């Protein structure tokens, strides 16, 4: 369980789409406060998913090869296949040259989003965090949390570590803006511009690696 949570948390924190939006949030007026609300909303989603799963399992993993255990593995397999298909679809679009075409639209969209963030409220930042949560990866995390045995203190450490790892890049950006606001805004916007040109490569890699891991482990556990 710990290794799975580590890989899923790493994939979530490296997802470029939420990070690109978060840069716009912290670069806007009162960005530090909006960024803090964004992070709290982001963490609240992760904690809520974990709490719901633990409420259903009672903090005890289902017995091996029982119908609930088999159903969870089948769901994890389906999520892994979905990530692989999504990653492969984006890879083919990028290879075929379909992805670069809408670049001007992306730039205008970014400009509109920047303007909205300047006028937006912390509640808007909170809603944005919910919308941009990579729910496919979070769902993979939920199927892993089913295995959690909350009678062990190490399990709680693993769950807390998962939440912190999945939020690590957002926390790093927030702290950077907090302690070095003058330099942070320009550098982060340059970083966002660079990420905009490499987001497809990053998403493809994350989805394929995590997807194949989930599929391989699920098949092994279902047939082993």
Secondary structure, 3 states (H helix, E strand, C coil): CHHHHHHHHHHHHHCHHHHHHHHHHHCCCCHHHHHHHHHHHHHHHHHHHHHHHHHHHCCCCCCCCCHHHHHHHHHHHHHHHHHHHHHHHHHHHHHHCCCHHHHHHHHHHHHHHHHHHHHCCHHHHHHHHHHHCCHHHHHHHHHHHCCCCCCCHHHHHHHHHHHHHHCHHHHHHHHHHHHCHHHHHHHHHHHHHHHHCCHHHHHHHHHHHHHHHHHHHHHHHHHC
